Every structure is written in structure tokens, then in C-alpha cells.
């Protein structure tokens, strides 16, 4: 039995093509389900550049020039993140984590209308507004429509606390990492707490999330403590901004049920990109 959490139940001989913006260098990922195995075919395209608006919709994110998707199983190598310092650090974490699946999304976006010397602080302040995640929507495959992703989202005093506190405030760029605890109530996976760490380098802003409580689907445990790692890396350039996000997960005992989380996290990362855009622009 294969369970696509909150996605369409895909039958045999079903072909799924995640929508991507196509450029000369794009790779299209086709996922075909055949007898419970997911086979991924890489098809390089050598075609003219099409506007992102041709292929994009709110379910894939907003305000982007190009979108690329990669899903891999049991891999610790990142294929979409540029060679900035954060790449080596995240890959080192993945080698220790040994995930069963990794979903990557990279967005090319326009630069916000902010002075270059203020850009990094502006981005950090944007992604530190944890409470504004409440009410964001994602594409629900089972419902075939945009649907609320997070019913609740806020910073808390400490792990497993239910007492909200104000969002962190950054008046200047921090010299080292800063970690807070947050609570989220997902419309599919229910209540969970996370440690969220903000890190600033010369090239990028990094937000890292690790679950500190078990994530469940109804009463069924899907991801135990510290088995979901979410990364956001924002890299401002001279002419555009790169928004990279990754979800790495490690499935445990599933009682004979094959769980597929790649589509679910693809859609959730897209929702986070929309949230980032709404906070930043």
C-alpha cells in the first residue's frame, strides 16, 4: 500500500509531471509509479526560454523568474544550491542525518527595492516574522485547490511550550547563529514544535528548521523527533535574488505502508516561497 499524504492517490501507470519553468538548462523530472516503485527520468530540454508565467501559478509560488525542482532518495548531495558556504555546511549535516528523501526547490526572483547595504538585514527581518506564516496556503492534491497550510504559527518560550512570544527582532545582523523554538499546527500533520536557527554569512541568509516533536498524520507517526530538516537559503546578487529551500526527511517504521512525502513537501516549500515573497517585497 502506498500512501500519498494529502495528495492524490496515484494508481498504476500514472504519470506525474511537476510544473516547472523551462529554460535552456532546465531538467524535467517525470515520476512514474509502476508496481509501487517510483522511477525518475531526467529529460534535458534544449528549447527556447518560455516566460515563467506560462507554467507558473500560485500553487508553485509567486513572483519568480524561474523555478527548478529536484527530488532524490537517500542522497546527501545538493544539486540546486549554488556553491556558497552554506552548501558545504548543509551537505555535512545531511551526511550525519542520512535522509531517506530530499526535496529541493530553487527560485530565481527579482531583487527587492531595497538599498544594497540594507538588503541582508531586510531579508533577515522578513523571514524572522514567524507569526505571519499562520494562514498561508498550499496546493492540496487531494482537494485539487489551494488550501490552508498552517492554522497556527508562532514563537514560543521554550521547546514544547504552548505560550506564544513575540517574533524575534533583528536591529542588526547577528555575529553568530540565533536559535528559537516555534509551534506550528499543520492542517494535515497537526501540532509540532521546531527549533529554528537564523544564520548570516557574507553571501546568504540561512533559516534552518528541525522538528523537536513527532509529526503525525492523524494518529499515525510519520516523522519522529529531529527527522525533518527544512532549509531556506536566500542569496541576493547584483541583478536577482535566489531563494533556495530544501526538505530532508527520514522515515522510520511505517507498518508496511509505503509513504510518499516528496509531493507534499514540494507543495509546502512552494507555500513558504510565497510567504517569503509576501514578507520581502
C-alpha positions, 0 to 999 in steps of 0.5 A: 500500500502506498500512501500519498499524504494529502495528495492524490492517490496515484494508481498504476501507470500514472504519470506525474509531471511537476510544473516547472519553468523551462529554460535552456538548462532546465531538467524535467523530472517525470515520476512514474509509479509502476508496481509501487516503485517510483522511477525518475527520468531526467529529460534535458530540454534544449528549447527556447526560454518560455516566460515563467508565467506560462507554467507558473501559478500560485500553487508553485509560488509567486513572483519568480523568474524561474523555478527548478525542482529536484527530488532524490532518495537517500542522497546527501548531495545538493544539486540546486544550491549554488556553491556558497558556504552554506552548501558545504555546511548543509551537505555535512549535516545531511551526511550525519542525518542520512535522509531517506528523501530530499526535496529541493526547490530553487527560485530565481526572483527579482531583487527587492527595492531595497538599498544594497547595504540594507538588503541582508538585514531586510531579508533577515527581518522578513523571514524572522516574522514567524507569526505571519506564516499562520494562514498561508496556503498550499496546493492540496492534491487531494482537494485539487485547490489551494488550501490552508497550510498552517492554522497556527504559527508562532514563537514560543518560550521554550521547546514544547511550550504552548505560550506564544512570544513575540517574533524575534527582532533583528536591529542588526545582523547577528555575529553568530547563529540565533536559535528559537523554538516555534509551534506550528499546527499543520492542517494535515500533520497537526501540532509540532514544535521546531527549533529554528536557527537564523544564520548570516554569512557574507553571501546568504541568509540561512533559516534552518528548521528541525522538528523537536516533536513527532509529526503525525498524520492523524494518529499515525507517526510519520516523522519522529523527533529531529527527522525533518530538516527544512532549509531556506537559503536566500542569496541576493546578487547584483541583478536577482535574488535566489531563494533556495529551500530544501526538505530532508526527511527520514522515515522510520517504521511505517507498518508496511505502508509505503509513504510518499512525502516528496509531493507534499513537501514540494507543495509546502516549500512552494507555500513558504516561497510565497510567504517569503515573497509576501514578507520581502517585497 
